[in-house]
Amino acid sequence: MPTVAFTDYTFANLNPEAAVLAPFGAELRSAHSKDAASLTSFVRGADAVVTQFANVNADVIAAMDRARAIVRYGIGVDNVDLDAARERGIPVCNVPDYCIDEVADHTLAFILALTRQVVPNALLIRASKWGMATPTEGLRTLRHQTVGIVGFGRIGREVASRLAPFKCRLVVYDAYVPSDAIADSGCEPIALDALLRQSDIVTLHCPSTPQTRKLLNADAFARMKPGAFVINLARGDLIDTAALVAALESGQVAAAALDVCDPEPIPPGSPLRSLPNVVAASHIASVSPTSVRVLRETVARIASAALRGELPPNIVNGVTSPRVVP
């Protein structure tokens, strides 16, 4: 009987996955653990491994004696050691297109929340007060803003298309997307330094890689236009958290809206939980009934391809042939 091992998940049960995998006679087992040390024995003997937030490091991967695929619930795969998996011939797969609209919608919600000071004014009324919660200068017209989009993949492009009717200036930095493709989308291709210096709003939509981790650090914040807004719905480690807090406290960054953070969850004593110029969410931008269903069913279908001995779809670590196991 083939086995699919689920390291961790945030759902009430695995019923949707079980329904997809039932025709293959698969046994589903779960560890409910994010800790690498406890997962090394758990993954042994599994024909496919599914993970959400667990630390699937080189030691865990070395223990995968039968796994034909590692499948991640989500787009990012920064919790999986891609190189270690590739060296062992194990394809790592993601679900790159399950929450594009949800994250793009949430980005727009964050941008409007900051430019129109939605949260401070709602809290003012909740406190039985009336009037302006912030100075007039805090309320901005989106049409008069320059929005810098860092990363122009599926989500970045949808963010741009949603912002276009607001008639703001859209500038884009993406090292891997041709300039003409950016221009064809109605945006201006621009270098990262120029984007930071010119943007009133900087929104991040790139993956976490060695090149992008702490992309927004103290130096980057110093180069930004004073009073800019920062939006992050991509990965928490794209931002140096301590540097962001310092920039928020000094006013160099006027406000931030964060669905992701480093570390995550945001620690109880972090200023990001109490600063009045921060809007924070608990990594929920991807969620809707449709997106969650698509995510879970797609993960199960990818795992089923591996159980059949096929090369699964959405491989992100360069493996080009099915893994042969005893």
Order of alpha helices (4+ residues) and beta strands (2+ residues): beta-alpha-beta-alpha-beta-alpha-beta-alpha-beta-alpha-alpha-beta-alpha-beta-alpha-beta-alpha-beta-alpha-beta-alpha-beta-beta-alpha
